[in-house]
Amino acid sequence: MAKKKVRTTDTITLPCGCIYQDKGWLLVCIHECNYHKRKRTAKRPYRSKAECVRP
Ligand SMILES: [Zn+2]
C-alpha cells in the first residue's frame, strides 16, 4: 500500500480510531470508532421512551 496524498480528498485518522475524509470544505466521517459510536448512541434524546422497544 503506497502512502499517497490525494489532492482532492484527504483521509484523516484520529487517535481514537475515527476516520474522516477531508474534502476541503467538508469533513465526512467514513468510520466511527466504538468509543464515539457508543457515545453517540448513548446520548439519547430526552423523550426517547416511545422509541425504546425493548422487550
Ligand atoms: Zn472516535
mmCIF file of the protein (N, C-alpha, C, O) and its ligand, coordinates in Angstrom:
data_MODEL
# 
_entry.id   MODEL 
# 
loop_
_entity.id 
_entity.type 
_entity.pdbx_number_of_molecules 
1 polymer     1 
2 non-polymer 1 
# 
_entity_poly.entity_id                      1 
_entity_poly.type                           'polypeptide(L)' 
_entity_poly.nstd_linkage                   no 
_entity_poly.nstd_monomer                   no 
_entity_poly.pdbx_seq_one_letter_code       MAKKKVRTTDTITLPCGCIYQDKGWLLVCIHECNYHKRKRTAKRPYRSKAECVRP 
_entity_poly.pdbx_seq_one_letter_code_can   MAKKKVRTTDTITLPCGCIYQDKGWLLVCIHECNYHKRKRTAKRPYRSKAECVRP 
_entity_poly.pdbx_strand_id                 A 
# 
loop_
_entity_poly_seq.entity_id 
_entity_poly_seq.num 
_entity_poly_seq.mon_id 
_entity_poly_seq.hetero 
1 1  MET n 
1 2  ALA n 
1 3  LYS n 
1 4  LYS n 
1 5  LYS n 
1 6  VAL n 
1 7  ARG n 
1 8  THR n 
1 9  THR n 
1 10 ASP n 
1 11 THR n 
1 12 ILE n 
1 13 THR n 
1 14 LEU n 
1 15 PRO n 
1 16 CYS n 
1 17 GLY n 
1 18 CYS n 
1 19 ILE n 
1 20 TYR n 
1 21 GLN n 
1 22 ASP n 
1 23 LYS n 
1 24 GLY n 
1 25 TRP n 
1 26 LEU n 
1 27 LEU n 
1 28 VAL n 
1 29 CYS n 
1 30 ILE n 
1 31 HIS n 
1 32 GLU n 
1 33 CYS n 
1 34 ASN n 
1 35 TYR n 
1 36 HIS n 
1 37 LYS n 
1 38 ARG n 
1 39 LYS n 
1 40 ARG n 
1 41 THR n 
1 42 ALA n 
1 43 LYS n 
1 44 ARG n 
1 45 PRO n 
1 46 TYR n 
1 47 ARG n 
1 48 SER n 
1 49 LYS n 
1 50 ALA n 
1 51 GLU n 
1 52 CYS n 
1 53 VAL n 
1 54 ARG n 
1 55 PRO n 
# 
loop_
_struct_asym.id 
_struct_asym.entity_id 
A 1 
B 2 
# 
loop_
_chem_comp.id 
_chem_comp.type 
_chem_comp.mon_nstd_flag 
ALA 'L-peptide linking' y 
ARG 'L-peptide linking' y 
ASN 'L-peptide linking' y 
ASP 'L-peptide linking' y 
CYS 'L-peptide linking' y 
GLN 'L-peptide linking' y 
GLU 'L-peptide linking' y 
GLY 'peptide linking'   y 
HIS 'L-peptide linking' y 
ILE 'L-peptide linking' y 
LEU 'L-peptide linking' y 
LYS 'L-peptide linking' y 
MET 'L-peptide linking' y 
PRO 'L-peptide linking' y 
SER 'L-peptide linking' y 
THR 'L-peptide linking' y 
TRP 'L-peptide linking' y 
TYR 'L-peptide linking' y 
VAL 'L-peptide linking' y 
ZN  non-polymer         . 
# 
_pdbx_entity_nonpoly.entity_id   2 
_pdbx_entity_nonpoly.name        ? 
_pdbx_entity_nonpoly.comp_id     ZN 
# 
_pdbx_nonpoly_scheme.asym_id         B 
_pdbx_nonpoly_scheme.entity_id       2 
_pdbx_nonpoly_scheme.mon_id          ZN 
_pdbx_nonpoly_scheme.ndb_seq_num     1 
_pdbx_nonpoly_scheme.pdb_seq_num     101 
_pdbx_nonpoly_scheme.auth_seq_num    101 
_pdbx_nonpoly_scheme.pdb_mon_id      ZN 
_pdbx_nonpoly_scheme.auth_mon_id     ZN 
_pdbx_nonpoly_scheme.pdb_strand_id   A 
_pdbx_nonpoly_scheme.pdb_ins_code    . 
# 
loop_
_atom_site.group_PDB 
_atom_site.id 
_atom_site.type_symbol 
_atom_site.label_atom_id 
_atom_site.label_alt_id 
_atom_site.label_comp_id 
_atom_site.label_asym_id 
_atom_site.label_entity_id 
_atom_site.label_seq_id 
_atom_site.pdbx_PDB_ins_code 
_atom_site.Cartn_x 
_atom_site.Cartn_y 
_atom_site.Cartn_z 
_atom_site.occupancy 
_atom_site.B_iso_or_equiv 
_atom_site.pdbx_formal_charge 
_atom_site.auth_seq_id 
_atom_site.auth_comp_id 
_atom_site.auth_asym_id 
_atom_site.auth_atom_id 
_atom_site.pdbx_PDB_model_num 
ATOM   1   N  N  . MET A 1 1  ? 0.833   -1.200 0.000  1.00 0.00 ? 1   MET A N  1 
ATOM   2   C  CA . MET A 1 1  ? 0.000   0.000  0.000  1.00 0.00 ? 1   MET A CA 1 
ATOM   3   C  C  . MET A 1 1  ? 0.866   1.248  0.000  1.00 0.00 ? 1   MET A C  1 
ATOM   4   O  O  . MET A 1 1  ? 1.582   1.514  0.966  1.00 0.00 ? 1   MET A O  1 
ATOM   5   N  N  . ALA A 1 2  ? 0.805   1.981  -1.041 1.00 0.00 ? 2   ALA A N  1 
ATOM   6   C  CA . ALA A 1 2  ? 1.596   3.197  -1.118 1.00 0.00 ? 2   ALA A CA 1 
ATOM   7   C  C  . ALA A 1 2  ? 0.873   4.333  -0.403 1.00 0.00 ? 2   ALA A C  1 
ATOM   8   O  O  . ALA A 1 2  ? -0.344  4.486  -0.505 1.00 0.00 ? 2   ALA A O  1 
ATOM   9   N  N  . LYS A 1 3  ? 1.645   5.110  0.311  1.00 0.00 ? 3   LYS A N  1 
ATOM   10  C  CA . LYS A 1 3  ? 1.034   6.206  1.046  1.00 0.00 ? 3   LYS A CA 1 
ATOM   11  C  C  . LYS A 1 3  ? 1.037   7.447  0.170  1.00 0.00 ? 3   LYS A C  1 
ATOM   12  O  O  . LYS A 1 3  ? 1.969   8.252  0.175  1.00 0.00 ? 3   LYS A O  1 
ATOM   13  N  N  . LYS A 1 4  ? -0.018  7.560  -0.557 1.00 0.00 ? 4   LYS A N  1 
ATOM   14  C  CA . LYS A 1 4  ? -0.117  8.697  -1.464 1.00 0.00 ? 4   LYS A CA 1 
ATOM   15  C  C  . LYS A 1 4  ? -1.043  9.745  -0.886 1.00 0.00 ? 4   LYS A C  1 
ATOM   16  O  O  . LYS A 1 4  ? -2.031  9.429  -0.223 1.00 0.00 ? 4   LYS A O  1 
ATOM   17  N  N  . LYS A 1 5  ? -0.721  10.946 -1.137 1.00 0.00 ? 5   LYS A N  1 
ATOM   18  C  CA . LYS A 1 5  ? -1.592  12.016 -0.666 1.00 0.00 ? 5   LYS A CA 1 
ATOM   19  C  C  . LYS A 1 5  ? -2.500  12.440 -1.814 1.00 0.00 ? 5   LYS A C  1 
ATOM   20  O  O  . LYS A 1 5  ? -2.060  12.879 -2.876 1.00 0.00 ? 5   LYS A O  1 
ATOM   21  N  N  . VAL A 1 6  ? -3.756  12.288 -1.545 1.00 0.00 ? 6   VAL A N  1 
ATOM   22  C  CA . VAL A 1 6  ? -4.710  12.637 -2.588 1.00 0.00 ? 6   VAL A CA 1 
ATOM   23  C  C  . VAL A 1 6  ? -4.914  14.145 -2.612 1.00 0.00 ? 6   VAL A C  1 
ATOM   24  O  O  . VAL A 1 6  ? -4.929  14.809 -1.576 1.00 0.00 ? 6   VAL A O  1 
ATOM   25  N  N  . ARG A 1 7  ? -5.065  14.639 -3.769 1.00 0.00 ? 7   ARG A N  1 
ATOM   26  C  CA . ARG A 1 7  ? -5.192  16.078 -3.884 1.00 0.00 ? 7   ARG A CA 1 
ATOM   27  C  C  . ARG A 1 7  ? -6.553  16.572 -3.386 1.00 0.00 ? 7   ARG A C  1 
ATOM   28  O  O  . ARG A 1 7  ? -6.637  17.509 -2.592 1.00 0.00 ? 7   ARG A O  1 
ATOM   29  N  N  . THR A 1 8  ? -7.589  15.936 -3.859 1.00 0.00 ? 8   THR A N  1 
ATOM   30  C  CA . THR A 1 8  ? -8.919  16.448 -3.534 1.00 0.00 ? 8   THR A CA 1 
ATOM   31  C  C  . THR A 1 8  ? -9.401  15.958 -2.177 1.00 0.00 ? 8   THR A C  1 
ATOM   32  O  O  . THR A 1 8  ? -9.955  16.725 -1.390 1.00 0.00 ? 8   THR A O  1 
ATOM   33  N  N  . THR A 1 9  ? -9.187  14.688 -1.914 1.00 0.00 ? 9   THR A N  1 
ATOM   34  C  CA . THR A 1 9  ? -9.685  14.157 -0.647 1.00 0.00 ? 9   THR A CA 1 
ATOM   35  C  C  . THR A 1 9  ? -8.533  13.634 0.193  1.00 0.00 ? 9   THR A C  1 
ATOM   36  O  O  . THR A 1 9  ? -7.641  12.937 -0.291 1.00 0.00 ? 9   THR A O  1 
ATOM   37  N  N  . ASP A 1 10 ? -8.584  13.989 1.455  1.00 0.00 ? 10  ASP A N  1 
ATOM   38  C  CA . ASP A 1 10 ? -7.561  13.550 2.396  1.00 0.00 ? 10  ASP A CA 1 
ATOM   39  C  C  . ASP A 1 10 ? -8.221  12.744 3.494  1.00 0.00 ? 10  ASP A C  1 
ATOM   40  O  O  . ASP A 1 10 ? -9.255  13.131 4.037  1.00 0.00 ? 10  ASP A O  1 
ATOM   41  N  N  . THR A 1 11 ? -7.618  11.642 3.805  1.00 0.00 ? 11  THR A N  1 
ATOM   42  C  CA . THR A 1 11 ? -8.186  10.829 4.877  1.00 0.00 ? 11  THR A CA 1 
ATOM   43  C  C  . THR A 1 11 ? -7.466  11.115 6.178  1.00 0.00 ? 11  THR A C  1 
ATOM   44  O  O  . THR A 1 11 ? -6.241  11.032 6.269  1.00 0.00 ? 11  THR A O  1 
ATOM   45  N  N  . ILE A 1 12 ? -8.245  11.449 7.166  1.00 0.00 ? 12  ILE A N  1 
ATOM   46  C  CA . ILE A 1 12 ? -7.679  11.778 8.469  1.00 0.00 ? 12  ILE A CA 1 
ATOM   47  C  C  . ILE A 1 12 ? -8.078  10.702 9.467  1.00 0.00 ? 12  ILE A C  1 
ATOM   48  O  O  . ILE A 1 12 ? -9.261  10.428 9.671  1.00 0.00 ? 12  ILE A O  1 
ATOM   49  N  N  . THR A 1 13 ? -7.083  10.109 10.075 1.00 0.00 ? 13  THR A N  1 
ATOM   50  C  CA . THR A 1 13 ? -7.362  9.099  11.091 1.00 0.00 ? 13  THR A CA 1 
ATOM   51  C  C  . THR A 1 13 ? -7.067  9.672  12.467 1.00 0.00 ? 13  THR A C  1 
ATOM   52  O  O  . THR A 1 13 ? -5.933  10.041 12.775 1.00 0.00 ? 13  THR A O  1 
ATOM   53  N  N  . LEU A 1 14 ? -8.080  9.737  13.267 1.00 0.00 ? 14  LEU A N  1 
ATOM   54  C  CA . LEU A 1 14 ? -7.898  10.267 14.607 1.00 0.00 ? 14  LEU A CA 1 
ATOM   55  C  C  . LEU A 1 14 ? -7.298  9.200  15.508 1.00 0.00 ? 14  LEU A C  1 
ATOM   56  O  O  . LEU A 1 14 ? -7.438  8.004  15.252 1.00 0.00 ? 14  LEU A O  1 
ATOM   57  N  N  . PRO A 1 15 ? -6.621  9.647  16.574 1.00 0.00 ? 15  PRO A N  1 
ATOM   58  C  CA . PRO A 1 15 ? -6.004  8.702  17.519 1.00 0.00 ? 15  PRO A CA 1 
ATOM   59  C  C  . PRO A 1 15 ? -7.022  7.732  18.123 1.00 0.00 ? 15  PRO A C  1 
ATOM   60  O  O  . PRO A 1 15 ? -6.670  6.620  18.516 1.00 0.00 ? 15  PRO A O  1 
ATOM   61  N  N  . CYS A 1 16 ? -8.263  8.152  18.194 1.00 0.00 ? 16  CYS A N  1 
ATOM   62  C  CA . CYS A 1 16 ? -9.281  7.302  18.814 1.00 0.00 ? 16  CYS A CA 1 
ATOM   63  C  C  . CYS A 1 16 ? -9.729  6.207  17.862 1.00 0.00 ? 16  CYS A C  1 
ATOM   64  O  O  . CYS A 1 16 ? -10.272 5.193  18.298 1.00 0.00 ? 16  CYS A O  1 
ATOM   65  N  N  . GLY A 1 17 ? -9.509  6.398  16.570 1.00 0.00 ? 17  GLY A N  1 
ATOM   66  C  CA . GLY A 1 17 ? -9.920  5.376  15.613 1.00 0.00 ? 17  GLY A CA 1 
ATOM   67  C  C  . GLY A 1 17 ? -10.883 5.893  14.566 1.00 0.00 ? 17  GLY A C  1 
ATOM   68  O  O  . GLY A 1 17 ? -11.130 5.232  13.558 1.00 0.00 ? 17  GLY A O  1 
ATOM   69  N  N  . CYS A 1 18 ? -11.413 7.051  14.799 1.00 0.00 ? 18  CYS A N  1 
ATOM   70  C  CA . CYS A 1 18 ? -12.324 7.635  13.825 1.00 0.00 ? 18  CYS A CA 1 
ATOM   71  C  C  . CYS A 1 18 ? -11.560 7.988  12.552 1.00 0.00 ? 18  CYS A C  1 
ATOM   72  O  O  . CYS A 1 18 ? -10.419 8.448  12.597 1.00 0.00 ? 18  CYS A O  1 
ATOM   73  N  N  . ILE A 1 19 ? -12.207 7.764  11.439 1.00 0.00 ? 19  ILE A N  1 
ATOM   74  C  CA . ILE A 1 19 ? -11.591 8.116  10.171 1.00 0.00 ? 19  ILE A CA 1 
ATOM   75  C  C  . ILE A 1 19 ? -12.479 9.126  9.459  1.00 0.00 ? 19  ILE A C  1 
ATOM   76  O  O  . ILE A 1 19 ? -13.660 8.887  9.205  1.00 0.00 ? 19  ILE A O  1 
ATOM   77  N  N  . TYR A 1 20 ? -11.878 10.238 9.153  1.00 0.00 ? 20  TYR A N  1 
ATOM   78  C  CA . TYR A 1 20 ? -12.612 11.286 8.471  1.00 0.00 ? 20  TYR A CA 1 
ATOM   79  C  C  . TYR A 1 20 ? -12.001 11.526 7.100  1.00 0.00 ? 20  TYR A C  1 
ATOM   80  O  O  . TYR A 1 20 ? -10.813 11.294 6.878  1.00 0.00 ? 20  TYR A O  1 
ATOM   81  N  N  . GLN A 1 21 ? -12.818 11.982 6.214  1.00 0.00 ? 21  GLN A N  1 
ATOM   82  C  CA . GLN A 1 21 ? -12.338 12.316 4.885  1.00 0.00 ? 21  GLN A CA 1 
ATOM   83  C  C  . GLN A 1 21 ? -12.490 13.814 4.683  1.00 0.00 ? 21  GLN A C  1 
ATOM   84  O  O  . GLN A 1 21 ? -13.584 14.372 4.754  1.00 0.00 ? 21  GLN A O  1 
ATOM   85  N  N  . ASP A 1 22 ? -11.372 14.429 4.434  1.00 0.00 ? 22  ASP A N  1 
ATOM   86  C  CA . ASP A 1 22 ? -11.378 15.873 4.260  1.00 0.00 ? 22  ASP A CA 1 
ATOM   87  C  C  . ASP A 1 22 ? -11.578 16.206 2.798  1.00 0.00 ? 22  ASP A C  1 
ATOM   88  O  O  . ASP A 1 22 ? -10.733 15.922 1.949  1.00 0.00 ? 22  ASP A O  1 
ATOM   89  N  N  . LYS A 1 23 ? -12.704 16.808 2.531  1.00 0.00 ? 23  LYS A N  1 
ATOM   90  C  CA . LYS A 1 23 ? -12.989 17.163 1.148  1.00 0.00 ? 23  LYS A CA 1 
ATOM   91  C  C  . LYS A 1 23 ? -12.749 18.642 0.906  1.00 0.00 ? 23  LYS A C  1 
ATOM   92  O  O  . LYS A 1 23 ? -13.283 19.229 -0.034 1.00 0.00 ? 23  LYS A O  1 
ATOM   93  N  N  . GLY A 1 24 ? -11.940 19.229 1.767  1.00 0.00 ? 24  GLY A N  1 
ATOM   94  C  CA . GLY A 1 24 ? -11.623 20.627 1.578  1.00 0.00 ? 24  GLY A CA 1 
ATOM   95  C  C  . GLY A 1 24 ? -12.592 21.528 2.294  1.00 0.00 ? 24  GLY A C  1 
ATOM   96  O  O  . GLY A 1 24 ? -12.193 22.376 3.093  1.00 0.00 ? 24  GLY A O  1 
ATOM   97  N  N  . TRP A 1 25 ? -13.843 21.351 2.014  1.00 0.00 ? 25  TRP A N  1 
ATOM   98  C  CA . TRP A 1 25 ? -14.856 22.209 2.626  1.00 0.00 ? 25  TRP A CA 1 
ATOM   99  C  C  . TRP A 1 25 ? -15.765 21.421 3.558  1.00 0.00 ? 25  TRP A C  1 
ATOM   100 O  O  . TRP A 1 25 ? -16.673 21.967 4.184  1.00 0.00 ? 25  TRP A O  1 
ATOM   101 N  N  . LEU A 1 26 ? -15.493 20.118 3.632  1.00 0.00 ? 26  LEU A N  1 
ATOM   102 C  CA . LEU A 1 26 ? -16.391 19.291 4.435  1.00 0.00 ? 26  LEU A CA 1 
ATOM   103 C  C  . LEU A 1 26 ? -15.641 18.096 4.996  1.00 0.00 ? 26  LEU A C  1 
ATOM   104 O  O  . LEU A 1 26 ? -14.835 17.465 4.311  1.00 0.00 ? 26  LEU A O  1 
ATOM   105 N  N  . LEU A 1 27 ? -15.923 17.803 6.244  1.00 0.00 ? 27  LEU A N  1 
ATOM   106 C  CA . LEU A 1 27 ? -15.328 16.623 6.866  1.00 0.00 ? 27  LEU A CA 1 
ATOM   107 C  C  . LEU A 1 27 ? -16.389 15.530 6.930  1.00 0.00 ? 27  LEU A C  1 
ATOM   108 O  O  . LEU A 1 27 ? -17.438 15.697 7.550  1.00 0.00 ? 27  LEU A O  1 
ATOM   109 N  N  . VAL A 1 28 ? -16.099 14.428 6.288  1.00 0.00 ? 28  VAL A N  1 
ATOM   110 C  CA . VAL A 1 28 ? -17.069 13.347 6.253  1.00 0.00 ? 28  VAL A CA 1 
ATOM   111 C  C  . VAL A 1 28 ? -16.553 12.190 7.085  1.00 0.00 ? 28  VAL A C  1 
ATOM   112 O  O  . VAL A 1 28 ? -15.442 11.701 6.879  1.00 0.00 ? 28  VAL A O  1 
ATOM   113 N  N  . CYS A 1 29 ? -17.363 11.769 8.013  1.00 0.00 ? 29  CYS A N  1 
ATOM   114 C  CA . CYS A 1 29 ? -16.974 10.638 8.846  1.00 0.00 ? 29  CYS A CA 1 
ATOM   115 C  C  . CYS A 1 29 ? -17.237 9.349  8.076  1.00 0.00 ? 29  CYS A C  1 
ATOM   116 O  O  . CYS A 1 29 ? -18.386 9.004  7.800  1.00 0.00 ? 29  CYS A O  1 
ATOM   117 N  N  . ILE A 1 30 ? -16.174 8.649  7.735  1.00 0.00 ? 30  ILE A N  1 
ATOM   118 C  CA . ILE A 1 30 ? -16.352 7.409  6.984  1.00 0.00 ? 30  ILE A CA 1 
ATOM   119 C  C  . ILE A 1 30 ? -16.235 6.211  7.904  1.00 0.00 ? 30  ILE A C  1 
ATOM   120 O  O  . ILE A 1 30 ? -16.633 5.103  7.545  1.00 0.00 ? 30  ILE A O  1 
ATOM   121 N  N  . HIS A 1 31 ? -15.694 6.429  9.083  1.00 0.00 ? 31  HIS A N  1 
ATOM   122 C  CA . HIS A 1 31 ? -15.639 5.345  10.071 1.00 0.00 ? 31  HIS A CA 1 
ATOM   123 C  C  . HIS A 1 31 ? -15.620 5.924  11.464 1.00 0.00 ? 31  HIS A C  1 
ATOM   124 O  O  . HIS A 1 31 ? -14.814 6.797  11.784 1.00 0.00 ? 31  HIS A O  1 
ATOM   125 N  N  . GLU A 1 32 ? -16.519 5.426  12.284 1.00 0.00 ? 32  GLU A N  1 
ATOM   126 C  CA . GLU A 1 32 ? -16.588 5.917  13.645 1.00 0.00 ? 32  GLU A CA 1 
ATOM   127 C  C  . GLU A 1 32 ? -16.088 4.843  14.590 1.00 0.00 ? 32  GLU A C  1 
ATOM   128 O  O  . GLU A 1 32 ? -16.492 3.683  14.501 1.00 0.00 ? 32  GLU A O  1 
ATOM   129 N  N  . CYS A 1 33 ? -15.213 5.234  15.489 1.00 0.00 ? 33  CYS A N  1 
ATOM   130 C  CA . CYS A 1 33 ? -14.683 4.273  16.443 1.00 0.00 ? 33  CYS A CA 1 
ATOM   131 C  C  . CYS A 1 33 ? -15.771 3.856  17.426 1.00 0.00 ? 33  CYS A C  1 
ATOM   132 O  O  . CYS A 1 33 ? -16.794 4.526  17.568 1.00 0.00 ? 33  CYS A O  1 
ATOM   133 N  N  . ASN A 1 34 ? -15.533 2.755  18.089 1.00 0.00 ? 34  ASN A N  1 
ATOM   134 C  CA . ASN A 1 34 ? -16.538 2.221  19.008 1.00 0.00 ? 34  ASN A CA 1 
ATOM   135 C  C  . ASN A 1 34 ? -16.840 3.209  20.123 1.00 0.00 ? 34  ASN A C  1 
ATOM   136 O  O  . ASN A 1 34 ? -17.974 3.326  20.588 1.00 0.00 ? 34  ASN A O  1 
ATOM   137 N  N  . TYR A 1 35 ? -15.818 3.903  20.532 1.00 0.00 ? 35  TYR A N  1 
ATOM   138 C  CA . TYR A 1 35 ? -15.991 4.844  21.633 1.00 0.00 ? 35  TYR A CA 1 
ATOM   139 C  C  . TYR A 1 35 ? -16.981 5.942  21.260 1.00 0.00 ? 35  TYR A C  1 
ATOM   140 O  O  . TYR A 1 35 ? -17.929 6.212  21.997 1.00 0.00 ? 35  TYR A O  1 
ATOM   141 N  N  . HIS A 1 36 ? -16.758 6.558  20.134 1.00 0.00 ? 36  HIS A N  1 
ATOM   142 C  CA . HIS A 1 36 ? -17.634 7.648  19.733 1.00 0.00 ? 36  HIS A CA 1 
ATOM   143 C  C  . HIS A 1 36 ? -18.987 7.135  19.271 1.00 0.00 ? 36  HIS A C  1 
ATOM   144 O  O  . HIS A 1 36 ? -20.011 7.798  19.437 1.00 0.00 ? 36  HIS A O  1 
ATOM   145 N  N  . LYS A 1 37 ? -18.973 5.955  18.695 1.00 0.00 ? 37  LYS A N  1 
ATOM   146 C  CA . LYS A 1 37 ? -20.244 5.382  18.267 1.00 0.00 ? 37  LYS A CA 1 
ATOM   147 C  C  . LYS A 1 37 ? -21.122 5.118  19.483 1.00 0.00 ? 37  LYS A C  1 
ATOM   148 O  O  . LYS A 1 37 ? -22.319 5.404  19.488 1.00 0.00 ? 37  LYS A O  1 
ATOM   149 N  N  . ARG A 1 38 ? -20.496 4.568  20.499 1.00 0.00 ? 38  ARG A N  1 
ATOM   150 C  CA . ARG A 1 38 ? -21.246 4.268  21.707 1.00 0.00 ? 38  ARG A CA 1 
ATOM   151 C  C  . ARG A 1 38 ? -21.676 5.556  22.392 1.00 0.00 ? 38  ARG A C  1 
ATOM   152 O  O  . ARG A 1 38 ? -22.772 5.663  22.941 1.00 0.00 ? 38  ARG A O  1 
ATOM   153 N  N  . LYS A 1 39 ? -20.781 6.518  22.339 1.00 0.00 ? 39  LYS A N  1 
ATOM   154 C  CA . LYS A 1 39 ? -21.092 7.786  22.975 1.00 0.00 ? 39  LYS A CA 1 
ATOM   155 C  C  . LYS A 1 39 ? -22.278 8.460  22.282 1.00 0.00 ? 39  LYS A C  1 
ATOM   156 O  O  . LYS A 1 39 ? -23.115 9.103  22.916 1.00 0.00 ? 39  LYS A O  1 
ATOM   157 N  N  . ARG A 1 40 ? -22.317 8.291  20.991 1.00 0.00 ? 40  ARG A N  1 
ATOM   158 C  CA . ARG A 1 40 ? -23.392 8.920  20.232 1.00 0.00 ? 40  ARG A CA 1 
ATOM   159 C  C  . ARG A 1 40 ? -24.721 8.214  20.499 1.00 0.00 ? 40  ARG A C  1 
ATOM   160 O  O  . ARG A 1 40 ? -25.760 8.850  20.670 1.00 0.00 ? 40  ARG A O  1 
ATOM   161 N  N  . THR A 1 41 ? -24.658 6.902  20.529 1.00 0.00 ? 41  THR A N  1 
ATOM   162 C  CA . THR A 1 41 ? -25.897 6.162  20.713 1.00 0.00 ? 41  THR A CA 1 
ATOM   163 C  C  . THR A 1 41 ? -26.371 6.247  22.153 1.00 0.00 ? 41  THR A C  1 
ATOM   164 O  O  . THR A 1 41 ? -27.564 6.148  22.442 1.00 0.00 ? 41  THR A O  1 
ATOM   165 N  N  . ALA A 1 42 ? -25.404 6.435  23.057 1.00 0.00 ? 42  ALA A N  1 
ATOM   166 C  CA . ALA A 1 42 ? -25.770 6.500  24.469 1.00 0.00 ? 42  ALA A CA 1 
ATOM   167 C  C  . ALA A 1 42 ? -26.463 7.817  24.765 1.00 0.00 ? 42  ALA A C  1 
ATOM   168 O  O  . ALA A 1 42 ? -27.288 7.917  25.673 1.00 0.00 ? 42  ALA A O  1 
ATOM   169 N  N  . LYS A 1 43 ? -26.114 8.811  23.989 1.00 0.00 ? 43  LYS A N  1 
ATOM   170 C  CA . LYS A 1 43 ? -26.715 10.121 24.198 1.00 0.00 ? 43  LYS A CA 1 
ATOM   171 C  C  . LYS A 1 43 ? -28.074 10.159 23.524 1.00 0.00 ? 43  LYS A C  1 
ATOM   172 O  O  . LYS A 1 43 ? -28.193 10.534 22.358 1.00 0.00 ? 43  LYS A O  1 
ATOM   173 N  N  . ARG A 1 44 ? -29.062 9.779  24.245 1.00 0.00 ? 44  ARG A N  1 
ATOM   174 C  CA . ARG A 1 44 ? -30.396 9.729  23.657 1.00 0.00 ? 44  ARG A CA 1 
ATOM   175 C  C  . ARG A 1 44 ? -31.131 11.033 23.898 1.00 0.00 ? 44  ARG A C  1 
ATOM   176 O  O  . ARG A 1 44 ? -30.876 11.736 24.876 1.00 0.00 ? 44  ARG A O  1 
ATOM   177 N  N  . PRO A 1 45 ? -32.015 11.336 23.024 1.00 0.00 ? 45  PRO A N  1 
ATOM   178 C  CA . PRO A 1 45 ? -32.878 12.496 23.263 1.00 0.00 ? 45  PRO A CA 1 
ATOM   179 C  C  . PRO A 1 45 ? -33.745 12.283 24.493 1.00 0.00 ? 45  PRO A C  1 
ATOM   180 O  O  . PRO A 1 45 ? -33.947 11.158 24.950 1.00 0.00 ? 45  PRO A O  1 
ATOM   181 N  N  . TYR A 1 46 ? -34.240 13.366 25.003 1.00 0.00 ? 46  TYR A N  1 
ATOM   182 C  CA . TYR A 1 46 ? -34.955 13.303 26.271 1.00 0.00 ? 46  TYR A CA 1 
ATOM   183 C  C  . TYR A 1 46 ? -36.206 12.434 26.186 1.00 0.00 ? 46  TYR A C  1 
ATOM   184 O  O  . TYR A 1 46 ? -36.481 11.645 27.091 1.00 0.00 ? 46  TYR A O  1 
ATOM   185 N  N  . ARG A 1 47 ? -36.951 12.575 25.116 1.00 0.00 ? 47  ARG A N  1 
ATOM   186 C  CA . ARG A 1 47 ? -38.203 11.818 25.003 1.00 0.00 ? 47  ARG A CA 1 
ATOM   187 C  C  . ARG A 1 47 ? -38.010 10.628 24.074 1.00 0.00 ? 47  ARG A C  1 
ATOM   188 O  O  . ARG A 1 47 ? -38.628 10.540 23.013 1.00 0.00 ? 47  ARG A O  1 
ATOM   189 N  N  . SER A 1 48 ? -37.138 9.714  24.495 1.00 0.00 ? 48  SER A N  1 
ATOM   190 C  CA . SER A 1 48 ? -36.873 8.557  23.661 1.00 0.00 ? 48  SER A CA 1 
ATOM   191 C  C  . SER A 1 48 ? -37.603 7.326  24.188 1.00 0.00 ? 48  SER A C  1 
ATOM   192 O  O  . SER A 1 48 ? -37.371 6.209  23.724 1.00 0.00 ? 48  SER A O  1 
ATOM   193 N  N  . LYS A 1 49 ? -38.469 7.535  25.139 1.00 0.00 ? 49  LYS A N  1 
ATOM   194 C  CA . LYS A 1 49 ? -39.176 6.397  25.732 1.00 0.00 ? 49  LYS A CA 1 
ATOM   195 C  C  . LYS A 1 49 ? -40.068 5.719  24.707 1.00 0.00 ? 49  LYS A C  1 
ATOM   196 O  O  . LYS A 1 49 ? -40.221 4.498  24.706 1.00 0.00 ? 49  LYS A O  1 
ATOM   197 N  N  . ALA A 1 50 ? -40.646 6.518  23.846 1.00 0.00 ? 50  ALA A N  1 
ATOM   198 C  CA . ALA A 1 50 ? -41.565 5.964  22.855 1.00 0.00 ? 50  ALA A CA 1 
ATOM   199 C  C  . ALA A 1 50 ? -40.796 5.107  21.846 1.00 0.00 ? 50  ALA A C  1 
ATOM   200 O  O  . ALA A 1 50 ? -41.346 4.172  21.263 1.00 0.00 ? 50  ALA A O  1 
ATOM   201 N  N  . GLU A 1 51 ? -39.524 5.438  21.650 1.00 0.00 ? 51  GLU A N  1 
ATOM   202 C  CA . GLU A 1 51 ? -38.754 4.695  20.657 1.00 0.00 ? 51  GLU A CA 1 
ATOM   203 C  C  . GLU A 1 51 ? -38.132 3.438  21.258 1.00 0.00 ? 51  GLU A C  1 
ATOM   204 O  O  . GLU A 1 51 ? -37.691 2.535  20.546 1.00 0.00 ? 51  GLU A O  1 
ATOM   205 N  N  . CYS A 1 52 ? -38.110 3.407  22.573 1.00 0.00 ? 52  CYS A N  1 
ATOM   206 C  CA . CYS A 1 52 ? -37.500 2.249  23.229 1.00 0.00 ? 52  CYS A CA 1 
ATOM   207 C  C  . CYS A 1 52 ? -38.434 1.043  23.078 1.00 0.00 ? 52  CYS A C  1 
ATOM   208 O  O  . CYS A 1 52 ? -39.528 1.004  23.641 1.00 0.00 ? 52  CYS A O  1 
ATOM   209 N  N  . VAL A 1 53 ? -37.971 0.075  22.308 1.00 0.00 ? 53  VAL A N  1 
ATOM   210 C  CA . VAL A 1 53 ? -38.837 -1.081 22.055 1.00 0.00 ? 53  VAL A CA 1 
ATOM   211 C  C  . VAL A 1 53 ? -38.223 -2.340 22.657 1.00 0.00 ? 53  VAL A C  1 
ATOM   212 O  O  . VAL A 1 53 ? -38.300 -3.433 22.096 1.00 0.00 ? 53  VAL A O  1 
ATOM   213 N  N  . ARG A 1 54 ? -37.618 -2.141 23.810 1.00 0.00 ? 54  ARG A N  1 
ATOM   214 C  CA . ARG A 1 54 ? -37.010 -3.293 24.464 1.00 0.00 ? 54  ARG A CA 1 
ATOM   215 C  C  . ARG A 1 54 ? -38.098 -4.211 25.029 1.00 0.00 ? 54  ARG A C  1 
ATOM   216 O  O  . ARG A 1 54 ? -39.058 -3.738 25.639 1.00 0.00 ? 54  ARG A O  1 
ATOM   217 N  N  . PRO A 1 55 ? -37.953 -5.461 24.835 1.00 0.00 ? 55  PRO A N  1 
ATOM   218 C  CA . PRO A 1 55 ? -38.960 -6.388 25.338 1.00 0.00 ? 55  PRO A CA 1 
ATOM   219 C  C  . PRO A 1 55 ? -38.986 -6.472 26.860 1.00 0.00 ? 55  PRO A C  1 
ATOM   220 O  O  . PRO A 1 55 ? -39.788 -7.217 27.423 1.00 0.00 ? 55  PRO A O  1 
HETATM 221 ZN ZN . ZN  B 2 .  ? -13.561 8.391  17.703 1.00 0.00 2 101 ZN  A ZN 1 
# 
